[in-house]
Amino acid sequence: MARRLDEVIAGLPLRQQQEIEEQAARFIAEEKTLRDVRQAHALAQERMAAVLHN
C-alpha cells in the first residue's frame, strides 16, 4: 500500500523534518515573489499597450 508524503516525513528524524519545513517555507516565499514579479510585468504590459493604442 502506498504511503502518503506526510507519513513518510513523520517517520524521519526531527532535524530532517525541520529542514524540510524550512526549505518548503523558502520555496513558498520564492514562489510568491515570482508571482508578484509576473503580475507586475503583466500590469506593465497592459499599461504599455494602453499607451501605444491611444
Backbone bond lengths (Angstrom), bond angles and torsions (degrees), N, CA, C in turn:
res aa  C-N    CA-C-N  psi(-1)  N-CA   C-N-CA  omega(-1)  CA-C   N-CA-C  phi
1 M - - - 1.453 - - 1.529 109.23 -
2 A 1.295 116.62 140.55 1.464 122.13 -178.66 1.529 110.42 -72.62
3 R 1.335 114.27 145.17 1.471 119.75 176.89 1.525 109.05 -103.12
4 R 1.299 115.25 144.60 1.465 119.96 177.37 1.525 109.27 -77.54
5 L 1.315 115.45 155.92 1.462 120.68 -178.57 1.520 111.64 -58.42
6 D 1.323 117.50 -42.83 1.466 119.18 -179.24 1.527 111.72 -63.48
7 E 1.329 117.31 -28.67 1.461 120.57 176.17 1.526 110.97 -70.96
8 V 1.327 115.81 -40.72 1.461 120.01 178.05 1.523 109.89 -63.86
9 I 1.320 116.70 -46.11 1.466 121.04 -179.24 1.523 110.67 -63.17
10 A 1.319 117.27 -40.16 1.470 121.08 179.68 1.525 111.41 -61.93
11 G 1.323 117.56 -25.87 1.456 121.21 179.57 1.523 114.02 -83.56
12 L 1.325 117.38 -6.11 1.459 121.65 179.94 1.526 110.61 -83.22
13 P 1.337 116.82 159.21 1.465 119.84 174.15 1.532 110.46 -59.32
14 L 1.308 116.17 150.25 1.466 122.04 -176.15 1.522 112.13 -54.07
15 R 1.332 118.00 -41.53 1.469 120.87 -179.08 1.529 110.67 -61.66
16 Q 1.322 117.45 -41.34 1.463 120.17 178.18 1.526 110.75 -66.27
17 Q 1.320 117.07 -38.02 1.464 120.25 177.35 1.524 110.30 -61.54
18 Q 1.332 116.19 -41.68 1.464 120.61 179.09 1.532 110.97 -64.76
19 E 1.336 116.70 -41.52 1.465 120.37 178.98 1.530 110.69 -63.03
20 I 1.319 116.27 -39.48 1.470 120.44 178.12 1.523 110.00 -64.17
21 E 1.312 117.38 -43.89 1.466 121.21 178.76 1.530 111.21 -62.23
22 E 1.328 116.52 -42.42 1.467 120.47 179.98 1.535 110.90 -64.69
23 Q 1.317 116.20 -43.60 1.467 120.07 179.43 1.525 110.34 -65.03
24 A 1.320 116.84 -41.32 1.467 120.39 178.57 1.527 110.06 -60.85
25 A 1.331 116.82 -41.41 1.467 120.39 178.91 1.529 110.80 -63.01
26 R 1.340 117.07 -39.79 1.476 120.09 177.88 1.522 110.72 -65.17
27 F 1.327 117.39 -42.74 1.461 120.54 178.36 1.522 111.50 -61.84
28 I 1.318 117.10 -42.12 1.464 121.04 -179.92 1.523 110.11 -64.39
29 A 1.327 117.14 -43.70 1.467 120.54 178.76 1.527 110.78 -62.64
30 E 1.327 116.69 -42.04 1.457 120.39 179.22 1.524 111.13 -64.62
31 E 1.316 116.55 -41.22 1.467 120.36 179.64 1.518 110.58 -62.87
32 K 1.334 116.61 -41.18 1.473 119.97 178.77 1.527 110.45 -64.12
33 T 1.321 116.40 -39.81 1.461 120.35 178.69 1.526 110.02 -63.50
34 L 1.321 116.88 -45.60 1.460 120.09 179.32 1.525 111.06 -63.50
35 R 1.313 117.26 -37.75 1.463 120.54 178.20 1.525 109.87 -63.26
36 D 1.337 116.66 -40.94 1.463 120.29 178.44 1.524 111.21 -63.25
37 V 1.331 116.74 -41.29 1.460 120.76 179.07 1.526 110.16 -63.97
38 R 1.329 116.19 -44.62 1.464 119.50 179.66 1.528 111.15 -62.74
39 Q 1.317 116.06 -40.30 1.460 120.13 179.84 1.529 110.25 -65.73
40 A 1.329 117.09 -43.04 1.460 120.65 177.96 1.522 110.64 -63.43
41 H 1.311 116.92 -39.07 1.464 121.49 178.61 1.524 110.30 -63.11
42 A 1.321 116.90 -42.99 1.469 120.62 178.98 1.522 110.70 -62.91
43 L 1.333 116.16 -40.97 1.466 119.33 178.50 1.526 110.31 -64.29
44 A 1.314 116.72 -40.11 1.465 120.23 179.19 1.529 110.01 -63.47
45 Q 1.317 117.01 -40.29 1.464 120.21 178.51 1.530 110.79 -64.99
46 E 1.334 116.50 -40.30 1.460 119.96 178.55 1.526 110.72 -63.19
47 R 1.325 116.93 -42.12 1.469 120.60 179.48 1.520 110.93 -65.30
48 M 1.329 116.18 -41.78 1.453 120.07 179.67 1.522 109.67 -64.00
49 A 1.325 117.97 -41.94 1.457 121.20 178.69 1.517 110.14 -62.50
50 A 1.318 117.81 -40.52 1.469 120.90 -179.97 1.532 109.71 -64.90
51 V 1.315 118.10 -40.30 1.462 121.52 -179.71 1.537 109.39 -66.52
52 L 1.317 116.99 -42.60 1.452 120.75 -177.23 1.520 112.57 -69.81
53 H 1.304 117.68 -28.34 1.461 121.48 -176.81 1.523 112.61 -91.54
54 N 1.296 117.65 -1.37 1.471 119.72 178.59 1.498 112.02 -99.42
